[in-house]
């Protein structure tokens, strides 16, 4: 069986005391509806710091943090059909849902009453590979269809893409710059700044009003 490298929360402590430890562990095999991603990059979120420092109590020992992941599928379960080997995909904070609660049944999986989270309940992207339910991955294959002479684009941040979609659904084109300015902090601020470039909100701001990245 092949091995992989991963960073895990070895102990809860201030980040200056190095609570993360690099280990070698067995390469995981995907379950029937899972895909395995070979990680290309993984963002660093404040949530990862909260986990390492104990603000979010670890749900399991030696958890691998990281939930802003982009990589390529290198293995798939027997019932996983959404992506092919080699497809570029992304994974976000929501790692699993029960699929049966009233929110899941109406399509609001982000409100699931029994969710699991990437990098908290299941291992995340601070590793060579990670596993995720194929239905909770984000399609990043369009990046491979860019013209060869076009500069490489930054991979999409799956967490922000999900929050942009939710904001768009609830606020539509009524979202205004004053909302963006008032809440320009943390993830909300990043989403608000990007909303100005979201195609569904392209006309939401007047000339000279578009939030700047």
Backbone as ProteinMPNN parsed JSONL, in Angstrom:
{"seq_chain_A": "XXXXXXXXXXXXXXXXXXXXXXXXXXXXXXXXXXXXXXXXXXXXXXXXXXXXXXXXXXXXXXXXXXXXXXXXXXXXXXXXXXXXXXXXXXXXXXXXXXXXXXXXXXXXXXXXXXXXXXXXXXXXXXXXXXXXXXXXXXXXXXXXXXXXXXXXXXXXXXXXXXXXXXXXXXXXXXXXXXXXXXXXXXXXXXXXXXXXXXXXXXXXXXXXXXXXX", "coords_chain_A": {"N_chain_A": [[0.846, -1.191, 0.0], [0.578, 2.207, -0.849], [2.064, 5.236, 0.501], [1.399, 8.523, 1.929], [2.026, 12.034, 2.498], [1.002, 14.208, 5.139], [-0.288, 17.008, 6.967], [-1.184, 17.277, 10.345], [-3.349, 18.058, 13.147], [-1.615, 17.881, 15.861], [-1.623, 18.495, 18.557], [-3.573, 20.683, 20.572], [-2.845, 24.06, 20.611], [-1.386, 27.399, 20.898], [-0.551, 28.878, 17.745], [2.12, 29.586, 17.496], [3.375, 27.698, 18.962], [3.53, 25.504, 17.423], [1.344, 23.512, 16.726], [0.705, 21.849, 14.606], [1.716, 18.897, 12.886], [3.837, 17.184, 10.648], [3.197, 14.172, 9.028], [3.514, 10.741, 7.91], [1.204, 8.744, 6.313], [-1.042, 6.005, 5.491], [-2.095, 5.778, 2.128], [-5.338, 6.806, 1.384], [-8.219, 4.966, 0.277], [-10.914, 5.609, -1.931], [-14.395, 5.589, -0.936], [-17.518, 4.049, -2.099], [-19.036, 6.241, -3.299], [-17.225, 8.273, -3.331], [-14.536, 10.489, -4.349], [-11.041, 10.664, -4.896], [-8.748, 13.225, -4.453], [-5.824, 14.528, -5.862], [-3.941, 16.81, -4.37], [-3.446, 20.071, -5.542], [-3.271, 22.702, -4.617], [-3.976, 24.4, -1.515], [-5.917, 26.595, 0.276], [-5.419, 28.81, 3.11], [-7.374, 29.216, 5.854], [-9.015, 31.174, 8.368], [-10.492, 29.489, 9.963], [-8.987, 27.15, 10.05], [-6.916, 27.902, 11.716], [-8.392, 28.319, 14.054], [-9.086, 25.678, 14.606], [-6.566, 24.453, 15.065], [-5.728, 25.87, 17.28], [-7.637, 25.348, 19.147], [-10.029, 26.761, 19.447], [-12.086, 25.786, 17.948], [-13.022, 22.799, 19.007], [-11.249, 19.833, 18.284], [-12.809, 17.241, 16.398], [-11.932, 14.714, 16.073], [-9.001, 12.687, 16.554], [-5.754, 13.749, 15.351], [-6.512, 15.252, 13.049], [-6.517, 16.347, 9.666], [-6.284, 19.587, 8.605], [-7.796, 22.122, 6.392], [-9.781, 23.373, 3.875], [-10.123, 24.656, 1.48], [-9.637, 23.692, -1.264], [-7.993, 22.739, -4.265], [-7.505, 20.489, -6.893], [-6.719, 17.427, -8.678], [-8.696, 14.669, -9.754], [-7.695, 11.472, -8.834], [-8.489, 8.96, -8.259], [-11.483, 7.001, -8.048], [-14.551, 6.011, -6.478], [-16.563, 3.003, -6.773], [-19.195, 3.68, -7.409], [-19.059, 6.291, -8.148], [-19.531, 8.712, -10.498], [-19.493, 11.262, -11.48], [-17.157, 12.686, -12.098], [-14.165, 12.324, -14.07], [-11.057, 10.491, -14.068], [-8.314, 12.592, -13.604], [-9.708, 14.983, -13.959], [-10.031, 18.412, -13.04], [-10.88, 19.646, -9.9], [-12.602, 21.165, -7.085], [-12.888, 21.572, -3.52], [-14.879, 22.387, -0.674], [-15.802, 23.822, 2.532], [-18.123, 22.454, 3.477], [-18.473, 19.142, 4.042], [-20.146, 16.94, 4.072], [-23.566, 15.792, 4.149], [-26.756, 14.877, 5.638], [-28.711, 14.335, 3.792], [-31.414, 13.851, 4.073], [-32.852, 15.52, 5.761], [-35.166, 18.316, 6.211], [-34.049, 20.554, 5.043], [-32.056, 19.608, 3.295], [-33.718, 18.193, 1.551], [-35.048, 20.221, 0.227], [-33.077, 21.412, -1.185], [-31.286, 23.05, 0.156], [-28.634, 22.369, 1.199], [-26.582, 23.495, 2.67], [-27.693, 24.207, 5.048], [-28.087, 21.924, 6.432], [-29.078, 19.745, 9.101], [-27.42, 17.892, 10.21], [-24.564, 18.082, 9.471], [-21.265, 17.34, 8.103], [-17.843, 18.438, 8.183], [-15.215, 19.523, 6.064], [-11.851, 19.084, 6.878], [-12.343, 19.166, 9.542], [-14.335, 17.307, 10.564], [-13.772, 15.383, 8.666], [-10.751, 14.506, 6.948], [-8.826, 17.142, 5.527], [-7.308, 19.339, 3.082], [-4.551, 19.749, 3.637], [-2.496, 17.995, 2.705], [-1.142, 15.307, 0.677], [-3.207, 14.022, -0.711], [-6.837, 13.949, -0.612], [-10.098, 12.791, 0.433], [-13.452, 13.039, -0.762], [-17.031, 13.277, -0.847], [-18.449, 12.793, -3.986], [-20.554, 14.406, -4.837], [-20.291, 16.785, -3.553], [-18.254, 18.212, -4.561], [-16.653, 20.828, -6.463], [-16.821, 21.877, -9.797], [-14.002, 22.43, -11.669], [-13.114, 22.253, -14.21], [-13.204, 24.014, -16.314], [-10.964, 25.605, -16.251], [-9.028, 24.186, -17.54], [-9.707, 24.521, -20.123], [-8.913, 26.948, -21.004], [-7.473, 29.209, -23.425], [-4.224, 28.415, -24.739], [-2.461, 30.595, -24.831], [-3.334, 32.331, -22.971], [-2.872, 33.968, -19.838], [-2.345, 32.034, -16.881], [-5.119, 31.372, -14.829], [-6.12, 32.109, -11.471], [-7.012, 29.421, -9.299], [-10.482, 28.695, -8.617], [-11.96, 29.617, -5.508], [-13.545, 27.316, -3.675], [-15.107, 27.628, -1.328], [-15.761, 30.362, -1.29], [-17.101, 30.487, -3.743], [-19.399, 28.997, -3.187], [-20.569, 30.589, -1.219], [-20.993, 32.95, -2.621], [-22.896, 32.053, -4.449], [-25.01, 31.517, -2.707], [-25.516, 34.068, -1.638], [-26.263, 35.397, -3.964], [-28.612, 34.012, -4.589], [-30.33, 34.788, -2.502], [-30.262, 37.594, -2.373], [-30.025, 38.619, -4.93], [-30.042, 41.035, -7.552], [-30.429, 43.122, -5.893], [-28.476, 43.534, -4.101], [-26.323, 45.875, -2.698], [-23.717, 48.408, -2.826], [-23.4, 49.601, -0.328], [-23.99, 47.602, 1.474], [-21.881, 45.876, 0.932], [-19.718, 47.469, 1.708], [-20.25, 47.866, 4.416], [-19.973, 45.325, 5.463], [-17.395, 44.528, 4.913], [-15.427, 42.53, 5.847], [-13.357, 39.788, 6.661], [-14.44, 36.623, 5.352], [-16.917, 37.411, 4.377], [-16.364, 39.953, 3.463], [-14.561, 39.368, 1.369], [-16.207, 37.879, -0.312], [-18.138, 39.84, -0.87], [-16.609, 41.715, -2.259], [-16.006, 40.247, -4.507], [-18.493, 39.789, -5.555], [-19.175, 41.877, -7.189], [-18.044, 41.139, -9.57], [-19.458, 38.974, -10.326], [-21.363, 37.217, -12.717], [-24.18, 37.159, -12.519], [-24.739, 39.395, -11.089], [-23.883, 41.511, -12.495], [-25.019, 43.917, -13.28], [-25.628, 45.166, -10.938], [-24.376, 47.293, -9.706], [-23.886, 50.78, -10.069], [-22.223, 52.988, -12.454], [-18.855, 53.368, -11.624], [-19.302, 52.446, -9.074], [-18.657, 49.851, -8.518], [-17.423, 47.409, -6.279], [-13.993, 47.217, -5.362], [-11.419, 44.794, -5.818]], "CA_chain_A": [[0.0, 0.0, 0.0], [1.367, 3.433, -0.945], [1.952, 6.188, 1.599], [1.259, 9.933, 1.585], [2.359, 12.977, 3.562], [-0.108, 15.05, 5.572], [-0.156, 17.782, 8.198], [-2.299, 16.989, 11.247], [-3.347, 18.747, 14.436], [-0.997, 16.949, 16.809], [-2.114, 18.91, 19.867], [-4.163, 22.022, 20.538], [-1.915, 25.017, 21.22], [-1.175, 28.587, 20.06], [0.14, 28.498, 16.521], [3.56, 29.773, 17.709], [3.889, 26.487, 19.605], [3.559, 24.485, 16.373], [0.426, 22.392, 16.987], [0.622, 20.96, 13.452], [2.869, 18.002, 12.706], [3.846, 16.478, 9.374], [3.283, 12.731, 9.229], [3.29, 9.854, 6.771], [0.124, 7.802, 6.601], [-1.431, 5.174, 4.366], [-2.905, 6.446, 1.115], [-6.718, 6.337, 1.547], [-8.974, 4.535, -0.897], [-12.257, 6.2, -1.899], [-15.582, 4.758, -0.788], [-18.286, 3.898, -3.35], [-19.433, 7.513, -3.907], [-16.186, 9.262, -3.086], [-13.398, 10.621, -5.244], [-9.799, 11.069, -4.239], [-8.115, 14.321, -5.165], [-4.403, 14.808, -5.687], [-4.029, 18.227, -4.058], [-2.539, 21.016, -6.204], [-3.078, 23.8, -3.676], [-5.002, 24.488, -0.478], [-5.874, 27.885, 0.948], [-5.356, 28.861, 4.572], [-8.529, 29.941, 6.36], [-9.001, 31.412, 9.812], [-11.051, 28.312, 10.611], [-7.903, 26.201, 10.3], [-6.235, 28.393, 12.916], [-9.271, 28.028, 15.192], [-8.978, 24.246, 14.901], [-5.251, 24.158, 15.624], [-5.567, 26.519, 18.583], [-8.633, 24.849, 20.078], [-11.294, 27.502, 19.465], [-12.979, 24.721, 17.495], [-12.474, 21.553, 19.544], [-11.146, 18.776, 17.268], [-13.816, 16.181, 16.472], [-11.248, 13.424, 15.992], [-7.56, 12.895, 16.713], [-4.873, 13.856, 14.176], [-7.268, 15.735, 11.895], [-5.825, 17.157, 8.669], [-7.111, 20.751, 8.269], [-7.769, 22.598, 5.008], [-11.055, 23.166, 3.173], [-10.154, 25.472, 0.259], [-8.759, 22.761, -1.972], [-8.1, 22.509, -5.703], [-6.611, 19.422, -7.324], [-7.213, 16.568, -9.757], [-9.159, 13.346, -9.355], [-6.769, 10.409, -9.212], [-9.15, 7.669, -8.019], [-12.918, 7.172, -7.83], [-15.263, 4.846, -5.982], [-17.261, 2.196, -7.776], [-20.454, 4.322, -7.795], [-18.797, 7.707, -8.412], [-19.541, 8.871, -11.954], [-19.588, 12.675, -11.857], [-15.887, 13.163, -12.631], [-13.242, 11.327, -14.616], [-9.68, 10.599, -13.588], [-7.607, 13.717, -14.208], [-10.499, 16.21, -13.919], [-9.683, 19.367, -11.988], [-12.039, 19.899, -9.052], [-12.346, 21.863, -5.837], [-13.718, 21.143, -2.392], [-15.071, 23.474, 0.271], [-15.982, 23.544, 3.959], [-19.152, 21.433, 3.688], [-17.927, 17.859, 3.648], [-21.159, 15.896, 4.004], [-24.898, 16.093, 4.681], [-27.524, 13.644, 5.845], [-29.489, 14.09, 2.586], [-32.801, 13.51, 4.359], [-33.54, 16.542, 6.557], [-36.035, 19.182, 5.395], [-33.23, 21.494, 4.276], [-31.459, 18.864, 2.184], [-34.764, 17.825, 0.594], [-35.449, 21.382, -0.57], [-31.918, 21.913, -1.912], [-30.472, 23.945, 0.983], [-27.743, 21.475, 1.943], [-25.726, 24.259, 3.576], [-28.408, 24.338, 6.316], [-28.317, 20.564, 6.937], [-29.069, 19.662, 10.561], [-26.396, 16.935, 10.634], [-23.488, 18.168, 8.48], [-19.863, 17.109, 8.459], [-17.06, 19.514, 7.594], [-13.878, 19.204, 5.575], [-10.799, 19.612, 7.726], [-12.775, 19.129, 10.951], [-14.869, 15.953, 10.756], [-13.036, 14.525, 7.725], [-9.457, 15.1, 6.638], [-8.852, 18.155, 4.486], [-6.35, 19.457, 1.992], [-3.133, 19.913, 3.997], [-1.983, 16.643, 2.487], [-0.954, 14.963, -0.738], [-4.521, 13.704, -1.273], [-7.943, 13.883, 0.334], [-11.309, 12.14, -0.068], [-14.684, 13.808, -0.591], [-18.231, 12.849, -1.555], [-18.372, 13.394, -5.322], [-21.617, 15.382, -5.051], [-19.965, 18.033, -2.871], [-17.098, 18.821, -5.211], [-16.925, 21.903, -7.406], [-16.23, 21.626, -11.105], [-13.001, 23.432, -12.073], [-12.556, 21.796, -15.476], [-13.116, 25.092, -17.294], [-9.612, 26.158, -16.247], [-8.234, 23.432, -18.513], [-10.13, 24.88, -21.464], [-8.424, 28.277, -21.351], [-6.522, 29.213, -24.539], [-2.859, 28.224, -24.246], [-1.732, 31.847, -24.741], [-3.919, 33.167, -21.924], [-2.209, 33.756, -18.551], [-3.028, 31.089, -16.0], [-6.033, 31.996, -13.874], [-6.079, 31.544, -10.125], [-8.094, 28.455, -9.115], [-11.609, 29.24, -7.862], [-12.051, 29.252, -4.106], [-14.857, 26.687, -3.583], [-15.882, 28.18, -0.227], [-16.313, 31.643, -1.716], [-18.061, 30.246, -4.814], [-20.639, 28.563, -2.565], [-21.199, 31.708, -0.523], [-21.475, 33.859, -3.657], [-24.145, 31.493, -4.983], [-26.063, 31.691, -1.706], [-25.842, 35.499, -1.584], [-26.983, 35.718, -5.194], [-29.954, 33.442, -4.506], [-31.174, 35.482, -1.535], [-30.29, 39.037, -2.538], [-30.113, 38.964, -6.342], [-29.446, 42.29, -7.968], [-30.668, 44.157, -4.897], [-27.29, 43.71, -3.275], [-25.769, 47.182, -3.007], [-22.367, 48.662, -2.364], [-23.355, 49.931, 1.088], [-23.9, 46.31, 2.171], [-20.522, 45.372, 0.763], [-18.804, 48.275, 2.506], [-20.528, 47.662, 5.833], [-19.569, 43.997, 5.882], [-16.131, 44.186, 4.258], [-14.542, 41.904, 6.817], [-13.24, 38.34, 6.556], [-14.975, 35.947, 4.18], [-18.006, 38.216, 3.831], [-15.754, 41.023, 2.686], [-14.002, 38.833, 0.128], [-17.335, 37.56, -1.177], [-18.754, 41.085, -1.317], [-15.767, 42.342, -3.269], [-16.074, 39.452, -5.727], [-19.842, 39.813, -6.098], [-19.191, 42.853, -8.266], [-17.597, 40.513, -10.808], [-20.287, 37.804, -10.561], [-22.187, 37.522, -13.888], [-25.58, 37.378, -12.182], [-24.862, 40.694, -10.447], [-23.072, 42.428, -13.283], [-25.66, 45.219, -13.361], [-26.105, 45.563, -9.619], [-23.721, 48.507, -9.268], [-23.813, 51.834, -11.071], [-20.882, 53.348, -12.922], [-17.957, 53.844, -10.581], [-19.68, 51.938, -7.756], [-18.288, 48.455, -8.353], [-16.392, 47.195, -5.269], [-12.683, 46.854, -5.898], [-10.79, 43.65, -5.166]], "C_chain_A": [[0.884, 1.245, 0.0], [1.107, 4.331, 0.256], [1.8, 7.604, 1.057], [1.708, 10.776, 2.773], [1.142, 13.829, 3.883], [0.31, 15.832, 6.809], [-1.393, 17.508, 9.052], [-2.194, 17.873, 12.481], [-2.87, 17.741, 15.474], [-1.471, 17.218, 18.235], [-2.646, 20.337, 19.733], [-3.245, 22.978, 21.284], [-1.86, 26.267, 20.353], [-0.293, 28.235, 18.867], [1.649, 28.66, 16.649], [4.203, 28.551, 18.356], [3.805, 25.274, 18.686], [2.658, 23.277, 16.679], [0.278, 21.431, 15.812], [1.895, 20.129, 13.33], [2.739, 17.294, 11.365], [4.07, 14.994, 9.618], [3.195, 12.02, 7.883], [2.214, 8.86, 7.163], [-0.247, 7.038, 5.323], [-2.329, 5.947, 3.406], [-4.339, 5.928, 1.204], [-7.348, 5.93, 0.219], [-10.388, 5.11, -0.826], [-13.346, 5.17, -1.678], [-16.388, 4.772, -2.074], [-18.624, 5.212, -4.04], [-18.44, 8.64, -3.613], [-15.225, 9.349, -4.265], [-12.193, 11.038, -4.419], [-9.131, 12.144, -5.085], [-6.631, 14.383, -4.818], [-4.292, 16.33, -5.567], [-2.974, 19.028, -4.819], [-2.239, 22.19, -5.295], [-4.226, 23.787, -2.679], [-4.842, 25.823, 0.226], [-5.805, 27.733, 2.46], [-6.484, 29.762, 5.051], [-8.388, 30.132, 7.87], [-9.551, 30.206, 10.571], [-9.979, 27.283, 10.926], [-7.111, 26.6, 11.541], [-7.078, 28.113, 14.158], [-9.175, 26.565, 15.593], [-7.663, 23.924, 15.59], [-5.095, 24.718, 17.038], [-6.659, 26.146, 19.582], [-9.899, 25.664, 20.201], [-12.423, 26.636, 18.919], [-12.401, 23.411, 18.022], [-12.395, 20.484, 18.451], [-12.202, 17.691, 17.491], [-13.19, 14.794, 16.431], [-9.749, 13.681, 16.113], [-6.838, 12.984, 15.362], [-5.635, 14.248, 12.916], [-6.365, 16.543, 10.975], [-6.715, 18.346, 8.311], [-7.083, 21.037, 6.767], [-9.048, 22.303, 4.263], [-11.205, 24.104, 1.979], [-9.201, 24.818, -0.734], [-9.037, 22.778, -3.471], [-7.084, 21.433, -6.073], [-7.249, 18.617, -8.439], [-7.599, 15.19, -9.211], [-8.134, 12.303, -9.784], [-7.3, 9.016, -8.878], [-10.617, 7.95, -7.722], [-13.523, 5.875, -7.331], [-16.084, 4.176, -7.071], [-18.567, 2.832, -8.252], [-20.284, 5.811, -8.089], [-18.64, 7.91, -9.916], [-19.483, 10.324, -12.406], [-18.314, 13.182, -12.525], [-15.061, 11.995, -13.146], [-11.867, 11.525, -13.995], [-8.982, 11.727, -14.352], [-8.382, 15.015, -14.222], [-10.041, 17.1, -12.772], [-10.951, 19.738, -11.228], [-11.615, 20.681, -7.82], [-13.276, 21.359, -4.757], [-13.731, 22.248, -1.347], [-15.315, 22.933, 1.678], [-17.004, 22.438, 4.206], [-18.672, 20.098, 3.148], [-18.939, 16.741, 3.53], [-22.473, 16.374, 4.599], [-25.658, 14.794, 4.877], [-28.401, 13.315, 4.637], [-30.963, 13.85, 2.807], [-33.552, 14.586, 5.132], [-34.318, 17.475, 5.632], [-35.225, 20.155, 4.545], [-32.58, 20.799, 3.08], [-32.505, 18.552, 1.123], [-35.198, 19.002, -0.274], [-34.263, 22.032, -1.282], [-31.049, 22.877, -1.152], [-29.525, 23.119, 1.849], [-26.858, 22.22, 2.929], [-26.382, 24.471, 4.937], [-28.683, 22.979, 6.955], [-28.181, 20.509, 8.457], [-27.998, 18.7, 11.076], [-25.232, 16.939, 9.639], [-22.165, 17.62, 9.018], [-19.032, 18.112, 7.653], [-15.647, 19.055, 7.23], [-12.836, 19.86, 6.467], [-11.17, 19.693, 9.191], [-13.311, 17.74, 11.292], [-14.168, 14.938, 9.86], [-11.759, 15.255, 7.326], [-9.547, 16.025, 5.434], [-7.628, 18.146, 3.596], [-4.915, 19.736, 2.35], [-2.44, 18.558, 3.892], [-1.778, 16.421, 0.997], [-2.284, 14.691, -1.425], [-5.58, 13.859, -0.189], [-9.149, 13.262, -0.359], [-12.517, 13.026, 0.189], [-15.816, 13.126, -1.361], [-18.263, 13.548, -2.911], [-19.439, 14.456, -5.564], [-21.318, 16.723, -4.404], [-18.689, 18.659, -3.405], [-17.561, 19.922, -6.144], [-16.144, 21.655, -8.688], [-15.266, 22.754, -11.47], [-12.398, 23.08, -13.425], [-12.433, 22.911, -16.501], [-11.729, 25.723, -17.342], [-8.714, 25.439, -17.25], [-8.614, 23.765, -19.949], [-9.714, 26.294, -21.861], [-7.483, 28.196, -22.549], [-5.089, 29.121, -24.025], [-2.071, 29.526, -24.098], [-2.298, 32.786, -23.685], [-3.188, 32.911, -20.614], [-3.028, 32.838, -17.661], [-3.897, 31.846, -15.002], [-5.879, 31.333, -12.522], [-7.224, 30.557, -9.969], [-9.246, 29.086, -8.342], [-11.552, 28.769, -6.423], [-13.434, 28.65, -3.887], [-15.723, 27.259, -2.464], [-16.536, 29.48, -0.646], [-17.332, 31.448, -2.831], [-19.413, 29.837, -4.23], [-21.35, 29.728, -1.893], [-21.706, 32.746, -1.519], [-22.811, 33.369, -4.209], [-25.291, 31.704, -4.007], [-26.495, 33.155, -1.624], [-26.676, 35.888, -2.795], [-28.432, 35.234, -5.117], [-30.864, 34.289, -3.624], [-31.315, 36.972, -1.81], [-30.431, 39.478, -3.99], [-29.462, 40.296, -6.631], [-29.752, 43.423, -7.0], [-29.492, 44.387, -3.98], [-26.586, 44.997, -3.669], [-24.392, 47.363, -2.386], [-22.329, 48.964, -0.868], [-23.312, 48.668, 1.927], [-22.484, 45.78, 2.118], [-19.557, 46.138, 1.645], [-18.982, 48.005, 3.991], [-19.963, 46.339, 6.331], [-18.242, 43.569, 5.259], [-15.121, 43.68, 5.271], [-14.516, 40.408, 6.522], [-13.824, 37.789, 5.27], [-16.091, 36.759, 3.554], [-17.449, 39.345, 2.983], [-15.212, 40.531, 1.363], [-15.117, 38.489, -0.853], [-17.948, 38.834, -1.734], [-17.923, 41.747, -2.406], [-15.845, 41.584, -4.578], [-17.458, 39.502, -6.36], [-19.937, 40.8, -7.25], [-18.754, 42.28, -9.598], [-18.442, 39.286, -11.144], [-21.259, 38.102, -11.704], [-23.643, 37.801, -13.554], [-25.813, 38.74, -11.55], [-24.133, 41.766, -11.23], [-23.685, 43.823, -13.356], [-26.092, 45.767, -12.02], [-25.536, 46.897, -9.169], [-23.685, 49.517, -10.408], [-22.383, 52.108, -11.467], [-20.064, 53.911, -11.779], [-18.263, 53.31, -9.209], [-19.164, 50.539, -7.491], [-17.204, 48.299, -7.28], [-15.084, 46.758, -5.903], [-12.074, 45.711, -5.115], [-9.593, 44.112, -4.367]], "O_chain_A": [[1.839, 1.323, 0.772], [0.087, 4.215, 0.936], [2.041, 7.857, -0.124], [1.764, 10.296, 3.905], [0.342, 14.136, 2.999], [1.146, 15.384, 7.594], [-2.515, 17.506, 8.545], [-1.122, 18.371, 12.825], [-3.621, 16.867, 15.907], [-1.69, 16.292, 19.016], [-2.204, 21.095, 18.87], [-2.906, 22.746, 22.445], [-2.246, 26.215, 19.185], [0.603, 27.397, 18.972], [2.396, 27.946, 15.98], [5.422, 28.384, 18.308], [3.99, 24.141, 19.131], [3.146, 22.163, 16.867], [-0.217, 20.317, 15.986], [2.995, 20.594, 13.629], [1.651, 16.854, 10.992], [5.002, 14.6, 10.32], [2.849, 12.616, 6.864], [2.296, 8.215, 8.209], [0.185, 7.389, 4.225], [-3.218, 6.684, 3.833], [-4.549, 4.718, 1.11], [-7.035, 6.494, -0.829], [-10.999, 5.097, 0.242], [-13.258, 4.037, -2.151], [-15.999, 5.427, -3.041], [-18.511, 5.298, -5.263], [-18.796, 9.818, -3.647], [-15.11, 8.423, -5.067], [-12.322, 11.682, -3.378], [-8.971, 11.981, -6.295], [-6.238, 14.302, -3.655], [-4.519, 17.053, -6.537], [-1.782, 18.726, -4.762], [-1.094, 22.632, -5.203], [-5.299, 23.246, -2.947], [-3.76, 26.148, 0.715], [-6.092, 26.67, 3.011], [-6.54, 30.938, 4.691], [-7.726, 29.349, 8.552], [-9.126, 29.931, 11.693], [-10.049, 26.612, 11.955], [-6.689, 25.746, 12.321], [-6.546, 27.717, 15.195], [-9.182, 26.242, 16.781], [-7.643, 23.204, 16.588], [-4.422, 24.127, 17.883], [-6.618, 26.576, 20.734], [-10.777, 25.304, 20.986], [-13.566, 26.733, 19.363], [-11.373, 22.956, 17.519], [-13.385, 20.25, 17.757], [-12.455, 17.276, 18.623], [-13.859, 13.804, 16.727], [-9.282, 14.777, 15.806], [-7.254, 12.379, 14.374], [-5.439, 13.662, 11.851], [-5.543, 17.332, 11.441], [-7.799, 18.147, 7.765], [-6.456, 20.323, 5.985], [-9.385, 21.142, 4.031], [-12.323, 24.322, 1.513], [-8.111, 25.323, -1.004], [-10.194, 22.826, -3.891], [-5.941, 21.466, -5.618], [-8.205, 19.065, -9.072], [-6.934, 14.632, -8.339], [-7.746, 12.25, -10.951], [-6.651, 8.013, -9.172], [-10.956, 9.014, -7.205], [-13.084, 4.785, -7.698], [-16.27, 4.727, -8.156], [-19.009, 2.564, -9.369], [-21.276, 6.518, -8.261], [-17.733, 7.353, -10.535], [-19.429, 10.589, -13.607], [-18.382, 14.021, -13.424], [-15.228, 10.849, -12.726], [-11.557, 12.592, -13.466], [-9.052, 11.804, -15.578], [-7.794, 16.067, -14.47], [-9.708, 16.624, -11.686], [-11.965, 20.096, -11.827], [-10.425, 20.839, -7.546], [-14.327, 20.786, -5.044], [-12.74, 22.952, -1.153], [-15.07, 21.763, 1.972], [-16.781, 21.573, 5.054], [-18.486, 19.938, 1.942], [-18.638, 15.696, 2.953], [-22.49, 17.258, 5.455], [-25.269, 13.746, 4.361], [-28.798, 12.164, 4.458], [-31.706, 13.661, 1.844], [-34.783, 14.567, 5.158], [-34.15, 17.429, 4.413], [-35.654, 20.539, 3.457], [-32.56, 21.347, 1.978], [-32.221, 18.634, -0.072], [-35.667, 18.803, -1.395], [-34.415, 23.08, -1.91], [-30.15, 23.48, -1.738], [-29.6, 23.161, 3.077], [-26.424, 21.641, 3.925], [-25.709, 24.871, 5.887], [-29.439, 22.897, 7.923], [-27.294, 21.137, 9.035], [-27.701, 18.699, 12.27], [-24.942, 15.91, 9.028], [-21.982, 17.463, 10.225], [-19.449, 18.574, 6.591], [-14.991, 18.319, 7.967], [-12.928, 21.048, 6.774], [-10.408, 20.225, 9.999], [-12.805, 17.077, 12.198], [-13.989, 13.781, 10.239], [-11.702, 16.484, 7.365], [-10.241, 15.741, 4.458], [-6.996, 17.113, 3.379], [-4.104, 19.948, 1.449], [-1.875, 18.051, 4.861], [-2.183, 17.235, 0.168], [-2.48, 15.074, -2.578], [-5.264, 13.896, 1.001], [-9.214, 13.213, -1.587], [-12.604, 13.686, 1.225], [-15.591, 12.485, -2.387], [-18.12, 14.769, -2.978], [-19.252, 15.326, -6.415], [-22.012, 17.704, -4.672], [-18.11, 19.538, -2.767], [-18.717, 19.95, -6.565], [-14.974, 21.275, -8.666], [-15.676, 23.911, -11.569], [-11.307, 23.541, -13.761], [-11.66, 22.795, -17.453], [-11.352, 26.313, -18.355], [-7.751, 26.018, -17.752], [-7.935, 23.348, -20.887], [-10.105, 26.788, -22.918], [-6.759, 27.21, -22.686], [-4.772, 29.692, -22.982], [-1.113, 29.576, -23.328], [-1.81, 33.903, -23.516], [-2.903, 31.758, -20.293], [-4.259, 32.865, -17.688], [-3.464, 32.833, -14.408], [-5.551, 30.151, -12.429], [-8.32, 30.824, -10.462], [-9.007, 29.938, -7.486], [-11.14, 27.641, -6.151], [-14.421, 29.387, -3.908], [-16.939, 27.369, -2.62], [-17.723, 29.691, -0.396], [-18.333, 32.164, -2.874], [-20.456, 30.274, -4.716], [-22.571, 29.854, -1.977], [-22.746, 33.363, -1.286], [-23.737, 34.154, -4.413], [-26.407, 32.029, -4.412], [-27.687, 33.453, -1.55], [-27.665, 36.61, -2.678], [-29.357, 35.939, -5.519], [-32.034, 34.491, -3.951], [-32.357, 37.56, -1.521], [-30.902, 40.583, -4.26], [-28.449, 40.646, -6.026], [-29.377, 44.568, -7.253], [-29.495, 45.317, -3.174], [-26.279, 45.198, -4.844], [-23.961, 46.58, -1.539], [-21.351, 48.633, -0.198], [-22.672, 48.647, 2.979], [-21.946, 45.297, 3.115], [-18.675, 45.544, 2.265], [-18.008, 47.923, 4.739], [-19.527, 46.236, 7.478], [-17.992, 42.374, 5.096], [-14.096, 44.314, 5.521], [-15.543, 39.826, 6.172], [-13.717, 38.416, 4.215], [-16.211, 36.8, 2.33], [-17.985, 39.66, 1.921], [-15.377, 41.194, 0.339], [-15.015, 38.755, -2.05], [-18.248, 38.913, -2.925], [-18.472, 42.281, -3.37], [-15.763, 42.186, -5.649], [-17.596, 39.283, -7.564], [-20.702, 40.582, -8.19], [-19.047, 42.853, -10.647], [-18.178, 38.619, -12.145], [-21.922, 39.139, -11.677], [-24.284, 38.601, -14.234], [-26.952, 39.201, -11.475], [-23.8, 42.818, -10.684], [-22.959, 44.81, -13.481], [-26.847, 46.737, -11.964], [-26.14, 47.573, -8.336], [-23.478, 49.154, -11.566], [-21.447, 51.545, -10.9], [-20.506, 54.805, -11.058], [-17.576, 53.662, -8.251], [-19.222, 50.071, -6.354], [-16.176, 48.972, -7.347], [-15.082, 46.008, -6.88], [-12.193, 45.657, -3.891], [-8.919, 43.298, -3.737]]}, "name": "protein", "num_of_chains": 1, "seq": "XXXXXXXXXXXXXXXXXXXXXXXXXXXXXXXXXXXXXXXXXXXXXXXXXXXXXXXXXXXXXXXXXXXXXXXXXXXXXXXXXXXXXXXXXXXXXXXXXXXXXXXXXXXXXXXXXXXXXXXXXXXXXXXXXXXXXXXXXXXXXXXXXXXXXXXXXXXXXXXXXXXXXXXXXXXXXXXXXXXXXXXXXXXXXXXXXXXXXXXXXXXXXXXXXXXXX"}
